[in-house]
Amino acid sequence: MHATSVRYQVTIKQTGESFPCSPEESLLAGMARLGRRGIPVGCLNGGCGVCKVRLLRGEAQKLGPVSRAHVTVDEELAGYSLACRVAPQCEIELEVAGKMQKPFFKGFVFQTGQVPTK
């Protein structure tokens, strides 16, 4: 029986939102398990690069290979990885490298009552 109750807090810098994540699950799985939004979700196996993040504080363990088309060696040295391919080893603060969807902006209406158009 090798179950762990250890959970580390993972904070998304752009939103200030945080969630607990086990050192045995990816950062992306921890966020998704709680129904959180913030890190974009794509293929879930390191091939699409949608969930690219930069670790600002903390350490993460690699869970598998990452496509060099999405995270170069230089980027990895600067703290970038894919959230689907790393697990926390302590508390982590990260920033989403790609475009974040902020659910509270969906359906936003200006004071004039007009929905913005392009």
C-alpha positions as MATLAB code, in Angstrom:
seq = 'MHATSVRYQVTIKQTGESFPCSPEESLLAGMARLGRRGIPVGCLNGGCGVCKVRLLRGEAQKLGPVSRAHVTVDEELAGYSLACRVAPQCEIELEVAGKMQKPFFKGFVFQTGQVPTK';
ca = [
       0.000    0.000    0.000;
       1.908    3.016   -1.276;
      -0.533    5.870   -0.963;
       0.705    9.280    0.065;
      -1.268   11.974    1.763;
       1.435   14.568    1.039;
       0.155   17.491   -0.979;
       2.026   20.614   -1.998;
       0.392   23.969   -2.723;
       0.728   25.081   -6.336;
       0.025   28.762   -7.005;
      -0.687   30.283  -10.419;
       0.923   33.721  -10.324;
      -1.393   35.415  -12.832;
      -4.556   34.635  -10.859;
      -3.232   34.063   -7.337;
      -5.276   30.867   -7.248;
      -3.701   27.807   -5.639;
      -4.468   24.114   -5.395;
      -2.967   21.099   -3.604;
      -1.073   18.606   -5.743;
       0.462   15.250   -4.868;
       4.105   14.559   -5.755;
       2.757   11.516   -7.623;
       0.554   13.484  -10.032;
       1.285   16.089  -12.668;
       0.648   19.756  -11.978;
      -2.005   19.657  -14.696;
      -3.743   16.598  -13.196;
      -3.800   18.237   -9.758;
      -5.443   21.337  -11.166;
      -7.938   19.356  -13.263;
      -8.834   17.036  -10.359;
     -10.139   20.041   -8.462;
     -12.004   21.461  -11.441;
      -9.740   24.511  -11.540;
      -9.092   26.645  -14.591;
      -5.895   28.443  -15.315;
      -3.390   26.168  -17.025;
      -4.588   25.441  -20.582;
      -5.234   21.748  -21.315;
      -4.308   19.991  -24.541;
      -3.150   16.458  -25.329;
      -2.079   15.598  -21.727;
       1.070   13.728  -22.803;
       3.741   16.347  -23.581;
       3.248   16.557  -27.323;
       1.169   19.695  -27.932;
       2.811   22.289  -25.670;
      -0.479   23.948  -24.679;
       0.141   23.581  -20.930;
       3.549   25.302  -20.977;
       4.422   26.894  -17.650;
       7.427   28.518  -16.022;
       8.331   27.523  -12.478;
       9.086   30.694  -10.530;
       9.610   29.018   -7.167;
       9.940   25.395   -6.123;
      11.111   22.144   -7.644;
       9.356   19.666   -9.909;
      10.209   16.135  -10.989;
       9.943   15.114  -14.646;
       7.285   12.508  -15.334;
       8.224   11.888  -18.950;
       9.687   13.374  -22.092;
       8.708   16.792  -23.417;
       8.725   17.702  -27.094;
      11.707   19.975  -27.825;
       9.462   21.694  -30.358;
       7.609   23.153  -27.351;
      10.270   23.472  -24.633;
      13.828   24.050  -25.813;
      16.866   23.174  -23.711;
      17.423   26.898  -23.020;
      13.795   27.333  -21.937;
      14.039   24.307  -19.661;
      17.136   25.813  -18.028;
      15.089   29.013  -17.495;
      12.383   27.052  -15.622;
       9.926   26.236  -18.406;
       8.198   22.874  -18.685;
       4.836   21.371  -19.545;
       2.450   21.055  -16.603;
       1.346   17.615  -17.813;
       4.906   16.261  -17.533;
       6.079   17.458  -14.096;
       5.076   16.725  -10.490;
       5.711   18.983   -7.488;
       8.466   18.141   -5.008;
       7.625   21.092   -2.714;
       5.402   24.187   -2.842;
       5.422   25.689   -6.326;
       4.650   29.067   -7.829;
       4.277   29.074  -11.588;
       3.173   31.308  -14.391;
       1.314   30.131  -17.448;
       3.444   30.750  -20.529;
       0.580   30.512  -23.015;
      -2.686   32.351  -23.248;
      -4.890   31.955  -20.189;
      -8.643   31.958  -20.449;
     -10.155   33.857  -17.588;
     -13.634   32.433  -17.093;
     -14.913   35.551  -15.339;
     -14.371   37.576  -18.545;
     -16.628   35.346  -20.654;
     -19.840   37.122  -21.486;
     -18.489   40.431  -20.158;
     -20.755   43.325  -21.131;
     -19.617   46.932  -21.151;
     -21.670   49.501  -19.221;
     -23.329   50.516  -22.469;
     -24.889   47.065  -22.643;
     -22.971   46.232  -25.819;
     -20.887   43.103  -26.138;
     -17.451   44.030  -27.518;
     -16.811   43.161  -31.177;
     -13.635   43.023  -33.177;
];
